[in-house]
Amino acid sequence: MTKLQVRRYDKPTKAPSDAKVGLKTVRGPDGQILRVRSVSANSASFGSDFLYVFKQNVKRARKENRERVAARDPIDRDD
């Protein structure tokens, strides 16, 4: 049985130079501009490409959540 190796990356890593990750800017049905990343399923580096795109999506979602929390008005408390 092969030994399982677990790696942890603190920051999103760049896709390898031979990566098949595409970035396209499109308009959604409501006219909003969206940036869409795509991965080629036939790529030899599919695993690392998929991980890169996933990490970028998580990074974007966390940034949006921080902006939403910061935009809310503070709650007035009489303590």
trRosetta pair geometry for C-beta under 8 A, 3 or more apart (Angstrom, degrees):
i j d omega theta_ij theta_ji phi_ij phi_ji
9 12 7.3 84 124 -106 126 21
9 13 5.7 -75 -162 -30 153 107
9 55 7.6 -36 88 -103 126 152
12 52 6.6 95 -174 -145 100 60
12 55 3.7 157 -109 131 102 129
12 56 5.8 102 -151 -66 160 62
12 59 5.8 -62 -25 -42 137 138
13 48 7.9 -59 86 -167 123 100
13 51 7.9 17 46 114 103 112
13 52 6.5 -86 77 -100 73 90
13 55 7.5 70 23 56 61 163
14 52 7.2 26 177 -130 20 128
15 19 3.5 11 153 -57 117 173
15 21 4.8 -136 -84 10 172 137
15 45 7.8 122 -172 123 88 133
15 48 6.8 133 -139 130 67 96
15 49 5.7 47 -137 -113 118 66
15 52 4.4 47 -75 -136 87 178
16 19 4.9 138 61 -49 67 91
16 45 5.4 -99 38 -161 134 168
16 48 6.1 54 -13 107 108 143
16 49 7.8 -73 29 -67 90 79
18 44 7.6 -7 120 55 127 108
18 45 6.3 123 90 -1 95 137
19 43 7.2 33 -157 -165 46 151
19 45 5.9 -87 -104 88 64 134
19 48 7.3 -105 -104 102 106 102
19 49 5.1 149 -153 -97 99 100
19 52 7.1 -14 -142 31 151 159
20 39 6.5 87 96 -163 88 53
20 40 3.3 -52 137 23 141 121
20 42 7.7 -30 76 68 177 69
20 43 3.9 -150 19 -81 132 133
20 45 7.3 151 8 61 88 92
20 46 7.8 -22 47 -90 117 63
20 49 5.9 -17 54 -113 72 160
21 37 6.1 -11 -174 -170 98 103
21 38 7.2 156 -157 77 50 46
21 39 5.9 -16 -103 -98 70 69
21 40 8.0 -116 -64 2 34 81
21 49 5.1 -172 -59 -154 97 99
21 52 6.2 -74 -72 90 156 131
21 53 6.1 -173 -131 -63 119 103
22 37 6.8 154 80 -158 52 50
22 38 4.4 -10 56 55 104 98
22 39 7.9 -157 20 -66 77 26
22 40 7.8 86 -16 -41 102 88
23 35 6.4 -3 -170 -177 94 101
23 36 7.4 156 -153 80 46 45
23 37 5.5 -18 -98 -101 71 72
23 38 7.9 -168 -70 18 28 73
24 35 7.3 159 81 -156 38 55
24 36 5.1 -23 64 63 90 94
24 38 7.0 17 5 -4 112 113
25 33 6.3 0 -175 -174 101 101
25 34 7.3 162 -153 84 54 42
25 35 5.4 -27 -98 -100 71 70
25 36 7.7 164 -92 17 22 76
26 33 7.6 159 86 -153 31 56
26 34 5.5 -24 68 65 79 92
26 36 5.9 1 15 1 115 123
27 31 5.9 -20 -174 -145 114 36
27 32 7.0 146 -156 72 66 32
27 33 5.9 -40 -99 -97 67 56
27 34 7.2 135 -119 17 17 84
28 31 6.9 -38 69 32 73 17
28 32 4.6 -3 37 58 119 86
28 33 7.7 -140 1 -71 84 9
28 34 5.3 78 -46 -18 100 124
37 53 4.7 -177 119 -133 135 106
37 56 6.5 84 -26 81 163 140
37 57 7.5 -126 37 -58 129 95
38 53 8.0 60 -104 -114 1 149
39 43 7.1 -96 176 16 81 135
39 46 6.7 97 162 -146 118 73
39 49 4.8 138 -138 131 110 116
39 50 5.5 60 -141 -82 171 67
39 53 5.6 -107 -52 -14 115 151
40 43 4.3 103 84 -37 101 104
40 46 7.3 -110 89 -98 64 87
40 49 7.3 -25 41 132 71 169
41 46 6.4 40 -149 -121 37 133
42 46 7.8 157 67 -70 8 119
43 46 4.7 143 72 -67 91 71
43 49 5.8 41 86 -3 153 153
45 48 4.9 -44 177 47 96 109
45 49 5.5 105 113 -29 86 99
46 49 5.6 -62 -143 41 29 113
46 50 5.9 29 161 -21 68 109
47 50 6.0 -56 -146 35 24 109
47 51 6.4 23 156 -16 61 109
48 51 5.6 -52 -145 38 33 114
48 52 6.3 41 153 -25 64 104
49 52 5.7 -54 -152 32 30 114
49 53 6.6 24 154 -14 64 105
50 53 5.9 -55 -148 38 31 107
50 54 6.2 33 153 -20 65 109
51 54 5.6 -55 -145 37 30 114
51 55 6.3 29 157 -18 65 107
52 55 6.0 -58 -149 37 26 108
52 56 6.4 25 154 -18 63 108
53 56 5.7 -55 -149 36 31 112
53 57 6.5 33 153 -20 64 105
54 57 5.8 -57 -152 35 31 111
54 58 6.5 28 152 -17 65 106
55 58 5.7 -52 -146 37 34 111
55 59 6.2 40 153 -23 65 105
56 59 5.5 -50 -147 34 32 116
56 60 6.5 32 154 -18 64 105
57 60 5.8 -54 -149 36 31 111
57 61 6.3 30 154 -18 65 107
58 61 5.7 -55 -145 38 31 111
58 62 6.3 31 157 -18 65 107
59 62 6.1 -57 -149 36 26 109
59 63 6.5 27 153 -20 62 108
60 63 5.7 -56 -150 35 31 112
60 64 6.4 30 154 -18 65 106
61 64 5.8 -54 -149 36 32 111
61 65 6.4 32 154 -19 65 106
62 65 5.7 -54 -147 37 32 112
62 66 6.5 35 154 -20 65 103
63 66 5.8 -53 -151 34 31 111
63 67 6.5 30 152 -17 64 106
64 67 5.7 -57 -150 37 32 111
64 68 6.4 33 152 -21 66 105
65 68 5.6 -52 -146 34 33 112
65 69 6.4 30 157 -16 66 105
66 69 6.0 -57 -148 38 30 108
66 70 6.2 26 156 -16 65 111
67 70 5.8 -57 -143 41 30 109
67 71 6.1 31 157 -25 64 111
68 71 5.8 -58 -146 33 28 112
68 72 7.1 37 155 -32 61 97
69 72 6.1 -45 -159 14 34 112
